[in-house]
Amino acid sequence: MPNYSELAKQARRTVLTMVHKAHTSHIASNFSAIDIATVIYANLKEVDEVVWSKGWAAASIYYFLSLQGKIPKEDLDKFGQEIDGKIPYLGLAETNIPGVQVNGGSVGHGLPVAVGMAKARKLMGQPGTVYCIVSDGELNEGTVWEAAAFAYTQKLDNLVVLVDKNGWQAMGKTEDVIDIDPVKVFDAFGFTSFDIDGHNYEAI
């Protein structure tokens, strides 16, 4: 079994260095999802795909894409840096980067895209699982639940949704803005749901 603790530690060091050098933000958002992402990417098959709906964790997204070889590892030094009048790697994920499926910033779009990808695989008889990392704050968006309802109706058993429930969103604590229990609501939409410690590698 991979040493997830060491892999996650390396990810955090690299991501923190990237954010610090770029003078950007979202350190907490990046760190809260790193253990989840570490386990996913360490076990990812070539036919699998990861969709980050949580696009403001861009430093983490780019780090894990570099591990996959989808972007050069040396490009991590370009994160947030202006090069020839442009910033190729912004603090919010952009779809012009190979492997990024959803733009960061506007929330609630990652799951609909992941559902579409999972449905397309079913239609074409293609193998592989689509993993979608969403935040608890974006569960306020109706697009998430429209996609969840469609996924259940279409019996998309090749889709795994991981909710990074860190308890915070832009306007404050998630429970103070719109209090949603992801397990109960996904269960209500027909999903098989589990509530786990997102920093417990065995549980993930």
C-alpha positions in Angstrom: 0.0 0.0 0.0 1.3 3.5 -0.8 2.6 5.7 2.0 -0.3 8.1 1.8 0.9 10.2 4.7 4.2 10.9 3.0 2.6 11.5 -0.4 0.1 14.0 1.2 2.9 15.7 3.1 4.8 16.2 -0.1 1.6 17.5 -1.8 1.0 20.0 1.0 4.6 21.3 0.9 4.5 21.8 -2.8 1.1 23.4 -2.8 2.0 25.8 0.1 5.2 26.8 -1.8 3.2 27.4 -4.9 0.7 29.6 -3.2 3.3 31.5 -1.2 5.4 32.3 -4.3 2.3 33.3 -6.2 0.9 35.5 -3.4 -2.5 33.9 -4.0 -5.0 32.5 -1.5 -7.2 29.4 -0.8 -4.6 27.6 1.3 -7.3 26.0 3.5 -9.4 25.0 0.5 -6.4 23.3 -1.0 -5.3 21.6 2.2 -8.7 20.2 3.1 -8.9 18.2 -0.1 -5.3 17.0 -0.3 -5.7 13.7 1.6 -8.8 12.8 -0.5 -6.9 13.6 -3.7 -3.8 11.8 -2.6 -5.7 8.5 -2.2 -7.6 8.9 -5.4 -4.6 9.7 -7.6 -2.5 7.0 -6.0 -5.1 4.4 -7.0 -6.2 6.0 -10.3 -6.4 3.7 -13.3 -5.5 5.0 -16.8 -9.2 4.7 -17.8 -10.4 6.8 -14.8 -10.9 10.5 -14.7 -11.0 13.1 -12.0 -13.2 16.2 -12.2 -12.5 19.0 -9.7 -15.6 21.0 -9.2 -13.7 22.7 -6.4 -11.7 24.8 -8.9 -10.3 27.3 -6.4 -8.0 24.5 -5.1 -6.1 25.1 -8.4 -2.6 24.6 -6.8 -3.6 21.1 -5.8 -5.2 20.4 -9.1 -2.1 21.4 -11.0 0.1 19.4 -8.6 -1.8 16.2 -9.1 -2.0 16.8 -12.9 1.8 17.1 -12.9 2.0 13.7 -11.1 -0.1 12.2 -13.9 2.2 13.8 -16.5 -0.6 15.9 -18.0 1.4 19.0 -17.3 5.2 19.3 -16.8 6.4 19.3 -13.2 8.5 22.4 -13.9 5.3 24.3 -14.7 4.4 24.3 -11.0 7.0 27.1 -10.7 4.8 29.1 -13.1 1.8 29.1 -10.8 0.5 32.6 -10.4 3.6 34.0 -12.2 3.3 36.5 -15.1 5.1 35.2 -18.1 5.3 37.3 -21.3 2.4 39.4 -20.1 0.2 36.4 -19.2 -0.4 34.2 -16.2 -0.6 30.6 -17.6 -1.5 29.0 -14.3 -4.1 31.1 -12.4 -5.2 30.7 -8.8 -8.5 29.4 -10.2 -8.4 26.4 -12.4 -8.8 27.1 -16.1 -9.8 24.6 -18.8 -7.0 25.7 -21.1 -4.8 23.5 -18.9 -4.6 19.8 -20.0 -6.7 17.7 -17.6 -8.8 20.5 -16.2 -12.4 19.8 -17.0 -14.2 22.7 -15.3 -13.2 26.4 -14.8 -12.8 27.6 -11.2 -14.7 30.6 -9.8 -18.4 29.9 -10.6 -19.4 26.9 -8.5 -21.7 24.0 -9.0 -20.6 23.0 -12.5 -18.2 20.1 -11.8 -20.8 17.5 -11.0 -22.9 18.2 -14.1 -19.8 17.8 -16.2 -18.7 14.6 -14.4 -22.2 13.2 -14.8 -22.1 13.9 -18.6 -18.7 12.2 -18.8 -20.0 9.2 -16.9 -23.1 8.9 -19.1 -21.0 9.2 -22.3 -18.8 6.3 -21.1 -21.9 4.2 -20.6 -23.2 5.1 -24.0 -19.9 4.2 -25.7 -19.3 1.1 -23.6 -16.1 2.6 -22.2 -14.6 1.4 -18.9 -13.4 3.5 -16.0 -14.7 5.6 -13.1 -15.3 9.3 -13.0 -14.5 10.9 -9.7 -15.8 14.3 -8.9 -14.5 16.4 -6.0 -17.0 19.0 -4.8 -17.1 21.4 -1.9 -19.8 21.5 0.8 -20.5 25.2 0.0 -21.4 24.5 -3.6 -24.1 22.1 -2.5 -26.2 25.3 -2.3 -26.3 25.2 -6.1 -29.3 23.7 -7.8 -27.1 22.4 -10.7 -25.6 19.9 -8.2 -29.0 18.4 -7.4 -30.2 18.4 -11.0 -27.0 16.4 -11.9 -27.5 14.1 -9.0 -31.1 13.3 -10.0 -30.0 12.6 -13.5 -27.1 10.4 -12.4 -29.4 8.2 -10.3 -32.0 8.0 -13.0 -29.4 6.9 -15.5 -27.9 4.4 -13.1 -24.4 5.8 -13.4 -22.5 3.4 -11.2 -19.3 4.6 -12.8 -19.5 7.9 -10.9 -18.1 8.6 -7.5 -18.8 12.0 -5.8 -16.5 13.1 -3.0 -17.8 16.1 -0.9 -15.0 18.0 0.9 -17.0 19.0 3.9 -14.6 21.4 5.5 -17.4 23.5 7.1 -16.7 26.8 5.4 -17.6 28.7 2.3 -17.2 32.3 1.0 -19.9 33.8 3.2 -18.9 32.0 6.5 -19.7 28.6 8.0 -21.7 26.4 5.7 -24.2 25.6 8.5 -24.9 29.3 9.0 -25.5 29.9 5.2 -27.4 26.9 4.1 -27.2 23.8 6.4 -27.0 20.7 4.2 -26.0 17.2 5.3 -24.4 15.8 2.2 -25.1 12.1 3.2 -28.8 12.6 3.9 -29.4 14.6 0.7 -27.4 12.4 -1.6 -29.1 9.4 0.0 -32.4 11.1 -0.8 -31.4 11.4 -4.4 -30.8 7.6 -4.5 -27.0 7.5 -4.0 -25.2 5.1 -1.7 -23.5 7.5 0.7 -20.9 7.3 3.4 -19.8 9.8 6.0 -16.0 9.4 6.6 -13.1 11.3 8.0 -11.6 13.0 4.9 -8.1 12.8 6.5 -8.2 9.1 7.3 -6.5 7.3 4.4 -7.9 3.9 5.3 -11.4 5.3 5.4 -11.0 7.1 2.1 
